[in-house]
């Protein structure tokens, strides 16, 4: 029997062999699937990068075209008689590394330690007047009623007369064009649905504060407090890069007078773009005064009191007038600017009408407040974070209205058109200015020693290993850091071993000193400001490192650092009398104007710091405060005129160039692309 079994041929596979073959086959199929998956991801990522590159080229081309038409020259401040418009760049408290530093952890994976590193600077604003290329025109929409009002004011007949006809004309948009425009580039958080809630209160009752959208910060990335639960990263979940174009058309007379008042009587204020009346006690009345004009028209306008209202009346009808390039030199006439009343019957100088979205969820406000920090002990003994910082309000966006079917003179519904949105996948819009005097510092790199740690790179005699002469030695890991690099704050804070200056000149944020001081770092004991809090007194050896053209600070006689006096004199910093606490801290470069030095009005002072606007608010119905000083001494040709000037540009230096960095993300493919646009301002 045994011999017979041995002689048989086996015609099948054992169970073990079948299992081995099946396993090998599955492994082969798995490898093929993984290969196809990797190939598919590579192709998708490549396609995503190409799409993002195309998108960035389109955005950068549009921005370059706008910048090439800037109407101002290199003079700072601008001469009002020159009618040149303006250029302004506001640098918000966030920087390109704020989100990363806010979420930084000492331990964990790389992704956990540098959580949210995709986010860059998102709160900068770029505003200027621009001229279209020859043969080209800026386009915009306005209600048909504005053209009818212009005709009436110029003695021409219009084909309408009844209230219903005027309501229909207000609800009908027509296209107009101009060679000149006021242009603003900025970021804006969106709501949970990727839009903007623009619905105003219906029935003709509008409060001074419109309903604002809530900034959603719910995406969880990092465990900030170590409780085992991931926390929001402090950045809005949905953001859009926006571009607002307001046509400069001073030829249009849209003011409200006895003849054209019929276009407004009995109609909804939102429908007729009516400004709110100025209030000397409610700051929001000024902040949101122009919101209906911004919602309904693409023309650059300003608010004035109607000529048929009593000049000194406590209340009165406000009307709109179109801006010229000369008018736009004055900050109070520009898009998204306002003047805030103060409790001593005076006002601030013009500043941006920003909103901090105080109803926001997550860590959004915590991030903003941390990078704001204390403004300065020179301002107040109380660490008060300014409220006027953040974003341009959602209520300033273009809005489409629908008339009430039961009452055609009322607005039945309104919604944001989102026409301003250039892209909704932008995670950074960072504007920097070129600072010729800023100092770049050498860093010993990761090995902690100058040159190569433990090696005498320069073979100095006598033998000296890792001395300062080896800083930046070729082939080593030494770095040259600018204030835009997160490590700068650590190096400059080490007063005892000040790092050598490697060179001067870099693109930096305006007010970079304050951002570096307040750069949050996560230490074992929690988030702390490294080495200093506020603006301290520093050793002479390093105090000068904090001061440059765009640093926003100045040195006192005791080497203490305080905010630049020009910030206060320009209104970029506004103080609340009599305490001197800051109510606005808006570092910016502005070509400004010399108009305030020859307008016949005086600027009052508090503790030697100019905090009030010119008394030109008479146009809003405010009475002129009593004169304490002689006005316009800075232009009388006698004495120290520069010292006697009442106002100053926020940065009293010429800005050679700006750099705009735009970063976009493909959320589905997980890819990021970035582009930088550098614009030379010396050839204007």
DOFINU-357954 format. One record per residue (C-alpha): x, y, z. Coordinates in steps of 0.25 Angstrom, whole numbers, padded with zeros to 4 digits, always signed. Layout:
% residues N
XYZ ...
% end
This chain:
% residues 684
+0000+0000+0000 +0011+0009+0003 +0018+0007-0010 +0005+0010-0017 +0003+0023-0010 +0017+0027-0013 +0015+0025-0028 +0003+0034-0029 +0004+0048-0035 -0002+0059-0027 -0012+0067-0035 -0016+0078-0025 -0011+0088-0014 -0011+0086+0000 -0019+0096+0009 -0006+0103+0014 -0002+0105-0001 -0015+0111-0004 -0014+0120+0007 +0000+0125+0004 -0004+0127-0011 -0016+0135-0007 -0008+0143+0003 +0002+0146-0008 -0009+0150-0018 -0015+0159-0007 -0002+0166-0004 +0000+0168-0019 -0014+0174-0021 -0012+0183-0009 +0002+0187-0014 -0005+0191-0027 -0016+0198-0020 -0006+0206-0012 +0002+0209-0024 -0011+0214-0032 -0015+0222-0019 -0001+0228-0018 -0001+0231-0033 -0015+0237-0032 -0012+0246-0020 +0001+0250-0028 -0007+0254-0040 -0018+0261-0031 -0007+0269-0024 -0001+0272-0037 -0014+0277-0043 -0017+0284-0030 -0004+0292-0030 -0006+0296-0045 -0020+0301-0042 -0015+0309-0030 -0003+0314-0038 -0013+0319-0048 -0022+0325-0037 -0010+0332-0031 -0006+0338-0045 -0019+0343-0047 -0020+0350-0033 -0006+0355-0034 -0008+0361-0048 -0021+0368-0043 -0013+0374-0031 -0001+0378-0039 -0010+0385-0049 -0017+0393-0038 -0004+0397-0032 +0002+0401-0045 -0009+0412-0045 -0006+0418-0032 -0008+0433-0033 +0000+0438-0022 +0015+0442-0023 +0026+0441-0013 +0023+0453-0004 +0019+0450+0010 +0010+0457+0014 +0003+0460+0001 +0000+0474-0003 -0015+0476-0003 -0015+0486-0015 -0009+0475-0023 -0021+0466-0024 -0014+0453-0023 -0022+0444-0015 -0015+0435-0005 -0008+0422-0002 -0010+0415+0012 -0006+0401+0017 -0012+0397+0031 -0004+0386+0038 -0013+0379+0048 -0008+0372+0060 -0006+0358+0054 +0007+0354+0047 +0011+0343+0038 +0014+0334+0050 +0003+0338+0060 -0005+0325+0058 +0007+0316+0059 +0012+0323+0071 -0001+0323+0078 -0003+0308+0076 +0011+0304+0078 +0014+0292+0088 +0027+0288+0094 +0024+0273+0092 +0017+0264+0082 +0018+0262+0067 +0023+0272+0058 +0008+0274+0053 +0004+0276+0067 +0016+0286+0071 +0014+0295+0059 -0001+0294+0059 -0008+0304+0049 +0005+0307+0042 -0003+0308+0029 -0009+0321+0034 -0002+0334+0031 -0005+0349+0033 -0020+0351+0031 -0023+0365+0036 -0015+0375+0027 -0023+0385+0018 -0017+0392+0006 -0025+0404+0001 -0021+0414-0010 -0026+0423-0021 -0023+0417-0035 -0024+0421-0050 -0028+0411-0060 -0019+0408-0072 -0021+0417-0084 -0033+0411-0092 -0038+0404-0080 -0048+0408-0069 -0052+0404-0055 -0067+0399-0055 -0077+0399-0044 -0092+0400-0041 -0101+0411-0035 -0116+0412-0033 -0123+0419-0045 -0128+0429-0035 -0115+0435-0033 -0114+0439-0048 -0128+0445-0047 -0123+0453-0034 -0111+0458-0042 -0120+0463-0053 -0129+0470-0044 -0118+0477-0037 -0113+0482-0050 -0126+0487-0055 -0130+0475-0064 -0143+0468-0064 -0145+0454-0060 -0157+0444-0065 -0162+0441-0051 -0169+0448-0040 -0177+0439-0031 -0172+0431-0018 -0174+0418-0025 -0166+0422-0037 -0155+0427-0028 -0155+0414-0020 -0153+0406-0033 -0142+0415-0038 -0135+0413-0025 -0136+0398-0026 -0131+0398-0041 -0116+0397-0043 -0109+0403-0055 -0094+0402-0059 -0085+0414-0059 -0070+0415-0061 -0058+0424-0057 -0043+0426-0060 -0041+0427-0045 -0045+0419-0033 -0043+0417-0019 -0038+0402-0017 -0037+0394-0004 -0031+0380-0003 -0034+0373+0010 -0038+0359+0017 -0052+0357+0023 -0057+0345+0031 -0070+0338+0025 -0081+0332+0032 -0083+0317+0034 -0089+0316+0020 -0078+0323+0013 -0086+0336+0012 -0089+0349+0019 -0101+0352+0027 -0106+0366+0022 -0121+0366+0026 -0124+0379+0033 -0136+0381+0042 -0148+0382+0034 -0159+0392+0035 -0151+0405+0034 -0145+0404+0048 -0130+0403+0048 -0121+0403+0060 -0107+0410+0060 -0101+0396+0061 -0104+0386+0049 -0105+0371+0051 -0091+0366+0049 -0087+0352+0046 -0081+0343+0056 -0066+0339+0053 -0067+0323+0053 -0054+0317+0060 -0058+0303+0062 -0048+0294+0055 -0040+0287+0066 -0025+0285+0063 -0017+0285+0076 -0019+0283+0091 -0015+0297+0097 -0018+0294+0111 -0013+0280+0112 -0027+0275+0116 -0027+0264+0106 -0038+0271+0097 -0033+0278+0084 -0036+0293+0084 -0039+0303+0073 -0027+0309+0067 -0032+0324+0068 -0033+0326+0053 -0046+0328+0046 -0051+0315+0039 -0055+0322+0026 -0048+0334+0020 -0049+0342+0007 -0039+0351+0000 -0047+0363-0004 -0045+0375-0014 -0055+0387-0013 -0055+0397-0024 -0061+0411-0022 -0062+0420-0034 -0057+0434-0033 -0068+0443-0040 -0068+0457-0034 -0076+0461-0047 -0088+0454-0041 -0096+0463-0031 -0104+0454-0023 -0106+0464-0011 -0119+0465-0004 -0126+0479-0005 -0140+0485-0006 -0141+0481-0021 -0137+0466-0020 -0143+0464-0006 -0155+0457-0013 -0146+0445-0016 -0145+0442-0001 -0158+0446+0005 -0165+0434+0011 -0155+0424+0006 -0147+0413+0013 -0133+0419+0018 -0126+0406+0013 -0133+0408+0000 -0128+0422-0002 -0114+0420+0003 -0117+0430+0014 -0105+0433+0024 -0108+0432+0039 -0108+0445+0047 -0096+0449+0054 -0096+0446+0069 -0087+0453+0079 -0089+0442+0090 -0090+0429+0082 -0077+0424+0075 -0085+0414+0066 -0093+0425+0060 -0080+0430+0053 -0075+0416+0051 -0087+0411+0043 -0092+0424+0038 -0088+0421+0023 -0092+0406+0023 -0104+0408+0014 -0096+0416+0004 -0086+0405+0003 -0096+0394+0002 -0104+0401-0010 -0093+0408-0018 -0080+0407-0024 -0077+0422-0024 -0067+0428-0014 -0076+0437-0005 -0075+0445+0008 -0086+0449+0017 -0089+0464+0020 -0101+0471+0026 -0112+0475+0016 -0112+0489+0012 -0126+0491+0015 -0124+0486+0030 -0122+0496+0041 -0107+0498+0041 -0105+0497+0056 -0117+0488+0059 -0115+0477+0068 -0121+0468+0058 -0122+0469+0043 -0123+0461+0030 -0110+0456+0025 -0107+0455+0010 -0096+0449+0001 -0086+0456-0007 -0077+0449-0017 -0062+0450-0014 -0051+0456-0023 -0036+0452-0022 -0034+0464-0013 -0045+0460-0004 -0039+0446-0002 -0026+0452+0003 -0034+0454+0016 -0036+0441+0023 -0050+0444+0028 -0055+0444+0014 -0050+0430+0010 -0056+0416+0010 -0058+0410+0024 -0053+0422+0032 -0060+0429+0043 -0058+0439+0054 -0061+0435+0068 -0067+0445+0078 -0060+0447+0092 -0066+0450+0105 -0060+0464+0106 -0067+0470+0094 -0056+0467+0084 -0053+0455+0075 -0042+0446+0070 -0035+0448+0057 -0041+0439+0046 -0038+0424+0047 -0042+0411+0041 -0056+0406+0045 -0052+0392+0049 -0060+0382+0057 -0055+0371+0066 -0067+0362+0065 -0068+0361+0080 -0078+0349+0078 -0068+0340+0072 -0067+0326+0076 -0054+0318+0079 -0040+0325+0082 -0041+0336+0071 -0042+0347+0081 -0032+0340+0090 -0022+0340+0079 -0025+0355+0075 -0024+0359+0090 -0011+0352+0092 -0003+0358+0080 -0009+0372+0083 -0004+0371+0097 -0002+0384+0106 -0001+0396+0097 +0009+0403+0106 +0011+0408+0120 +0013+0422+0114 -0002+0422+0111 -0008+0415+0123 -0005+0407+0135 -0016+0398+0131 -0014+0388+0120 -0026+0391+0111 -0027+0384+0098 -0032+0394+0087 -0046+0390+0082 -0044+0396+0068 -0036+0385+0062 -0040+0373+0053 -0047+0374+0040 -0056+0383+0031 -0070+0380+0036 -0079+0371+0028 -0089+0382+0027 -0080+0390+0017 -0081+0380+0006 -0090+0381-0006 -0104+0377-0004 -0116+0373-0013 -0129+0378-0008 -0143+0374-0011 -0155+0383-0009 -0166+0379+0001 -0178+0374-0008 -0188+0380+0002 -0181+0393+0003 -0172+0397-0009 -0165+0408-0002 -0159+0398+0008 -0148+0388+0007 -0154+0374+0008 -0141+0367+0008 -0126+0369+0006 -0114+0360+0004 -0099+0361+0001 -0096+0360-0013 -0081+0355-0010 -0077+0363-0022 -0064+0368-0014 -0059+0354-0012 -0047+0350-0021 -0044+0337-0015 -0050+0329-0003 -0038+0319-0001 -0028+0329+0004 -0021+0327+0017 -0011+0338+0017 -0011+0353+0011 +0001+0359+0017 +0006+0373+0014 +0020+0377+0018 +0027+0390+0015 +0042+0391+0012 +0050+0397+0024 +0063+0402+0020 +0068+0404+0035 +0063+0391+0042 +0075+0383+0047 +0076+0368+0044 +0082+0360+0055 +0091+0348+0053 +0086+0335+0060 +0096+0323+0064 +0086+0313+0058 +0081+0300+0063 +0095+0295+0068 +0095+0307+0078 +0109+0312+0074 +0115+0322+0065 +0120+0316+0052 +0121+0301+0055 +0119+0298+0069 +0133+0294+0076 +0141+0297+0064 +0150+0309+0062 +0145+0313+0048 +0153+0325+0045 +0166+0319+0051 +0168+0332+0060 +0180+0334+0068 +0180+0333+0079 +0171+0321+0078 +0156+0325+0080 +0145+0315+0078 +0131+0319+0075 +0133+0334+0076 +0125+0345+0069 +0136+0346+0058 +0131+0333+0053 +0116+0337+0052 +0111+0334+0038 +0123+0326+0034 +0121+0319+0021 +0116+0305+0022 +0110+0306+0036 +0096+0307+0041 +0096+0321+0045 +0084+0330+0041 +0081+0344+0038 +0068+0348+0045 +0059+0359+0042 +0047+0364+0051 +0038+0355+0042 +0045+0343+0046 +0039+0336+0059 +0053+0334+0065 +0056+0349+0065 +0048+0352+0078 +0056+0341+0086 +0070+0347+0081 +0067+0362+0083 +0062+0359+0097 +0075+0353+0102 +0081+0367+0106 +0093+0360+0113 +0098+0354+0100 +0093+0363+0089 +0095+0357+0075 +0103+0364+0064 +0096+0372+0054 +0098+0365+0040 +0092+0375+0031 +0081+0386+0030 +0068+0386+0021 +0057+0376+0020 +0042+0375+0017 +0035+0376+0031 +0022+0379+0037 +0018+0393+0042 +0020+0394+0057 +0028+0381+0057 +0035+0385+0070 +0021+0383+0077 +0019+0370+0070 +0032+0364+0073 +0031+0368+0088 +0017+0362+0089 +0021+0349+0081 +0015+0338+0089 +0023+0326+0092 +0018+0314+0099 +0028+0310+0111 +0026+0300+0122 +0019+0310+0130 +0009+0314+0119 +0009+0325+0109 +0018+0336+0113 +0024+0348+0106 +0039+0345+0105 +0048+0354+0113 +0039+0366+0115 +0024+0371+0115 +0019+0384+0109 +0030+0394+0105 +0041+0393+0116 +0054+0400+0119 +0065+0393+0112 +0081+0393+0113 +0087+0403+0104 +0094+0392+0096 +0081+0387+0090 +0071+0398+0092 +0074+0404+0078 +0071+0391+0071 +0056+0393+0074 +0055+0406+0066 +0055+0407+0051 +0046+0415+0041 +0035+0405+0042 +0036+0400+0056 +0026+0409+0061 +0033+0412+0074 +0043+0423+0079 +0054+0424+0090 +0052+0433+0102 +0064+0439+0109 +0065+0427+0118 +0065+0417+0107 +0050+0413+0110 +0042+0410+0097 +0029+0417+0095 +0020+0417+0083 +0024+0427+0072 +0019+0441+0074 +0015+0442+0060 +0005+0431+0062 -0003+0439+0072 -0002+0452+0064 -0008+0445+0052 -0019+0438+0059 -0014+0424+0057 -0014+0423+0072 -0026+0430+0079 -0026+0432+0094 -0038+0433+0103 -0037+0446+0112 -0035+0448+0123 -0029+0435+0126 -0021+0434+0113 -0025+0419+0111 -0024+0415+0097 -0038+0413+0089 -0031+0410+0076 -0017+0405+0072 -0016+0404+0057 -0002+0405+0052 -0002+0409+0037 +0006+0416+0026 -0002+0427+0020 +0002+0438+0010 -0007+0447+0019 -0009+0462+0015 -0004+0475+0019 -0018+0481+0019 -0020+0481+0034 -0008+0490+0035 -0015+0501+0028 -0030+0499+0030 -0031+0510+0041 -0035+0500+0051 -0027+0496+0064 -0024+0482+0070 -0025+0482+0085 -0016+0473+0093 -0016+0464+0105 -0004+0461+0113 +0004+0467+0101 -0002+0456+0092 -0011+0461+0080 -0023+0452+0081 -0034+0461+0074 -0039+0463+0060 -0039+0476+0054 -0052+0484+0057 -0057+0481+0043 -0068+0473+0049 -0076+0485+0048 -0081+0479+0035 -0088+0468+0044 -0094+0478+0053 -0084+0479+0064 -0081+0493+0070 -0067+0498+0069 -0060+0495+0083 -0053+0508+0089 -0040+0510+0083 -0029+0508+0093 -0017+0510+0084 -0014+0518+0071 -0017+0509+0059 -0007+0506+0048 +0005+0511+0055 +0013+0500+0047 +0011+0508+0034 +0013+0522+0039 +0028+0523+0035 +0032+0527+0049 +0039+0518+0059 +0041+0503+0059 +0030+0500+0049 +0032+0485+0049 +0030+0485+0064 +0018+0494+0064 +0010+0485+0054 -0002+0479+0059 -0003+0467+0051 +0007+0457+0045 +0007+0445+0035 +0007+0432+0044 +0020+0428+0038 +0028+0441+0035 +0037+0434+0025 +0036+0430+0010 +0032+0416+0008 +0041+0410-0003 +0033+0398-0006 +0023+0388-0002 +0022+0373-0002 +0008+0366-0003 +0009+0351+0000 -0004+0343-0004 -0005+0328+0001 -0016+0319-0004 -0020+0305+0000 -0028+0294-0007 -0035+0288+0005 -0038+0275-0002 -0024+0272-0008 -0017+0278+0005 -0008+0286-0004 -0003+0301-0001 +0003+0311-0011 +0008+0324-0009 +0012+0336-0017 +0018+0350-0014 +0016+0363-0021 +0026+0374-0019 +0023+0388-0024 +0033+0399-0024 +0028+0412-0019 +0040+0420-0023 +0036+0423-0037 +0023+0429-0034 
% end
